[in-house]
């Protein structure tokens, strides 16, 4: 449902749902889900390791646009997020490889959820802005990231063996300038 609410011209959307071979329940659910017209559901070929970064590399190879956004299945992005990210990437020029939208907990999970929300509030409200202001490298988080596809390709995509692939990619992009 969340992907249907995105404020972006539908003819310019290239939504790809990445699925692992052998995960029949998820594949069936993805096939039955009401994604926007044109959504591609890609079932990855068998391979090792079965990790998110491996899947992301398949998605990167299949992506048609100049910009790539990563959402996890449980994400509920703000409908205007793509427009804001695109504007930030354009304003930042070719040297800006990635912008990340803040992650916000819904707070319905009790104590644990409240603490997760507090942690992310500090991360996105204080820590990351301070690092950006000091022009320090950012170990990006794994979702709601908006990339220039050219920067991802230049960095070699994701390391399929690294379980902190997002942080690693952020640091590799920073080393590249």
C-alpha positions in Angstrom: 0.0 0.0 0.0 2.8 2.5 0.9 4.3 2.2 -2.6 1.0 3.2 -4.1 1.0 6.4 -2.1 4.4 7.7 -3.3 4.1 11.2 -4.9 6.0 10.6 -8.1 4.9 10.3 -11.7 4.0 6.6 -12.0 5.5 6.4 -15.5 8.9 7.3 -14.0 8.7 4.8 -11.1 10.7 1.6 -11.5 9.7 -0.4 -8.4 11.5 -3.7 -8.1 10.6 -6.2 -5.4 13.5 -8.5 -4.7 12.7 -12.0 -3.6 14.9 -15.0 -2.7 14.4 -18.4 -4.4 12.9 -20.9 -2.0 11.0 -18.3 0.1 7.7 -19.5 -1.3 5.5 -17.7 1.2 7.0 -14.3 0.5 7.0 -14.9 -3.2 3.3 -15.8 -3.1 2.5 -12.7 -0.9 4.5 -10.4 -3.2 2.7 -11.8 -6.3 -0.7 -11.2 -4.6 0.1 -7.7 -3.3 -1.3 -4.7 -4.9 1.8 -2.8 -6.0 1.6 0.1 -8.5 1.3 -0.9 -12.2 4.7 -1.7 -13.7 6.2 -3.1 -10.4 8.7 -5.9 -11.2 9.0 -8.8 -8.9 12.4 -10.4 -9.3 13.1 -13.8 -7.9 16.9 -14.1 -7.4 18.6 -17.2 -8.8 19.9 -19.7 -6.3 23.2 -18.5 -4.9 25.4 -17.8 -1.9 25.1 -16.0 0.4 21.4 -15.3 0.6 21.9 -11.8 2.0 20.3 -8.4 1.5 23.4 -7.0 -0.1 23.4 -9.8 -2.7 19.8 -9.1 -3.5 20.5 -5.3 -3.7 23.2 -6.0 -6.4 20.7 -7.8 -8.5 18.3 -4.9 -8.1 21.0 -2.4 -9.0 21.8 -4.3 -12.2 18.1 -4.3 -13.1 17.4 -0.7 -12.2 16.5 1.6 -15.1 16.8 5.1 -13.7 19.6 7.4 -12.7 18.6 7.3 -9.0 18.1 4.2 -6.8 16.1 4.1 -3.5 16.2 1.3 -1.0 13.1 0.5 1.1 12.7 -2.5 3.3 9.5 -4.5 3.1 8.2 -3.0 6.4 8.9 0.6 5.5 6.1 3.1 5.2 7.8 6.1 3.5 6.3 9.5 3.6 4.6 10.0 0.2 6.7 13.1 -0.5 10.0 11.4 0.3 11.1 10.8 -3.3 10.6 14.4 -4.2 12.5 15.7 -1.2 15.4 13.2 -1.8 15.5 14.1 -5.6 15.6 17.8 -4.8 18.4 17.3 -2.3 20.5 15.2 -4.7 20.0 17.7 -7.5 20.9 20.6 -5.1 23.9 18.7 -3.8 25.4 18.3 -7.3 27.2 15.3 -8.7 29.4 15.0 -5.6 26.5 14.0 -3.5 26.1 10.3 -3.7 23.4 9.5 -1.2 20.7 11.1 1.1 18.9 9.2 3.7 15.4 9.9 5.1 15.1 9.7 8.8 13.6 6.5 10.2 10.7 7.1 12.6 9.3 4.4 15.0 5.6 4.2 15.3 5.9 3.8 19.1 3.2 1.1 19.4 5.6 -1.7 20.6 5.9 -0.6 24.2 9.2 0.0 26.0 11.5 -1.6 23.3 9.8 0.4 20.5 10.0 3.6 22.5 13.7 3.2 23.1 14.3 2.3 19.4 12.4 5.5 18.5 14.6 7.5 21.0 17.8 6.0 19.5 16.7 6.9 16.0 15.6 10.4 17.1 19.1 11.1 18.4 20.7 9.5 15.4 18.8 11.5 12.8 18.2 14.6 14.8 21.7 15.1 16.3 24.4 12.7 15.4 24.0 12.6 11.6 23.5 16.4 11.2 26.6 17.0 13.3 28.7 14.5 11.2 27.4 16.2 8.0 28.2 19.7 9.3 31.7 18.5 10.0 31.9 16.9 6.6 32.6 13.5 8.1 32.0 10.1 6.6 28.5 8.7 7.3 27.9 5.0 8.0 24.5 5.1 6.4 21.6 2.9 7.6 20.0 0.2 5.5 16.8 1.7 4.3 15.2 4.9 3.0 18.4 5.6 1.2 18.4 7.5 -2.1 21.5 7.1 -4.3 22.9 8.3 -7.6 23.1 5.1 -9.5 26.4 6.2 -11.0 27.9 6.5 -7.5 26.7 3.0 -6.6 28.2 1.5 -9.7 31.5 3.4 -9.2 31.6 2.0 -5.6 31.1 -1.5 -6.9 27.6 -1.8 -5.3 27.2 -3.7 -2.1 29.5 -6.2 -0.6 27.3 -9.3 -0.5 29.4 -10.9 2.3 29.1 -7.8 4.6 26.2 -7.8 7.0 26.8 -4.1 7.7 26.6 -3.5 3.9 25.0 -0.1 4.3 27.6 1.3 6.7 30.4 -0.1 4.6 28.9 1.4 1.5 28.6 4.8 3.2 32.3 4.7 4.1 33.4 3.6 0.7 31.4 6.4 -0.9 33.0 8.9 1.4 36.5 7.6 0.5 35.6 8.1 -3.1 34.8 11.8 -2.3 
